[in-house]
Amino acid sequence: GDTNGLELVNFFHYTGQGGAPNLREFTDEEGLAYTLKAMRSLGWSEEKIDTVLSLVAGLLHLGQVNFDSVENDAGQQIAAIADPKILTSAATLLGVNEEKLKAALIERILVTRSESIT
């Protein structure tokens, strides 16, 4: 995706925290190559490596999800996903149903001893 000129490490909310982007002992490309080499030396298949990298990318995209407050038909303030395209990317990379992910993020569910209340 488009990072608006930012290095990837500074583009994603999760990786831009804590000053770690300033630690430049090696480049991101070198780090990825080292990680891939380690995964292969552990005997991981290319399919497993792709799955793990897709999950990591999905979590990075999930960290980009922002919320808006909107009014529902009953006049109550509820949460809404600010940019649905980010949610779509996260769901695709995580391999989950987009509508179920959206519901998990914005719907409140109370579970009592005998029933679930949404």
N, C-alpha and C positions, 0 to 999 in steps of 0.2 A: 504494500500500500504506500501511499504518499506520506512522507514524514515531514513535509514542509521544510526541508533543508536541515532538519535535526539529525544527529547521529541516532541510530536505532536505540542505543542505550538510554538516550535522553528523551526519546519519543514516547516510550511506554512508561506509564505511571509507576508500575512495580519496579522497573529497573533503574529509574531515575531517582530513587530514594537513597538517603544516607551517604552521599558523597562517593559511592563506589565507582561512578563513571569516571572519576578523576584518577583512579588507580590504573595506570597504563603500563603494566609490566609486559603485557602482550596485547596484540590486537584481537578484536572479536573473531576475525577469521582464523587466527592461530588457535584461539580457544575452542572454536567449533571443530577445527581439524583434530585437535588433541582429544576432545570429547568423543568424536566419531571413531577415532582410532581405539580409544579405550573401550567403547561399546563393542566394536568388532573383535577386539582381543578377548572380550568376555564371552564371545561366541554368539552374540546377538545377531539375529537375521536382519536383513535390510528392512523387512516388513515391520519387525519389532522396533527398530531404530526410527523408522518413519512414524510409527504410532506414538512413540515417546515424544518425538520432536513436535508432532501435531498437537499433543496434549499440552506441552509447554507453551506453544504458540497460542493455543486456545485460552490458556490461563492468562497470558499476557494481554490478549484481546479482551478477556473478561474484565481485567483491571481498568480497561479504557471506558467501560460502561458508566455513564452518568445518568442521573435521575432528575426528572422534573416533577413538580407538584401540579396536578391538574384537578379540576372539579368534575366529579361524576354527575350523573343525572339527578341524584338525590341531593346535590349541593355539598357533598363531602369532598375534602381534599384527599386525593389518592396519588400514589406514585405512578410515574410513567417513565419508560425508557426514552432518554433524550434523543439518541441517534440509533434507530433500529438497524442500520447497516452494520454497526459495531456488534450488536447482539447476533445478527445473522452470521458474521464472520466467526465469532466465538463459538456459536452452536455448531457450525460446520466443522471447525477444527477440533472441537471436543467430541464430535460424533454423537451429539444429543439432539433431541427434538427441540426446535427453536421455541415453539409455543410453551412447552413444558419448562424450558429454562426461563423464559419470560415470567411464567407464573411463579416459579420458585423465587425469582428476584423481587417481584412487586406485589404478590398476594400474601396477605397475612392469614395464617391458619392457626387456630387454637385447638389443641387436642385435649379433650377432657377424658374422664374415665370411660365414658360410653359413646362419645360422638366427636366428630371433627366440625369445627365452626369456621367458615370462611368469611 
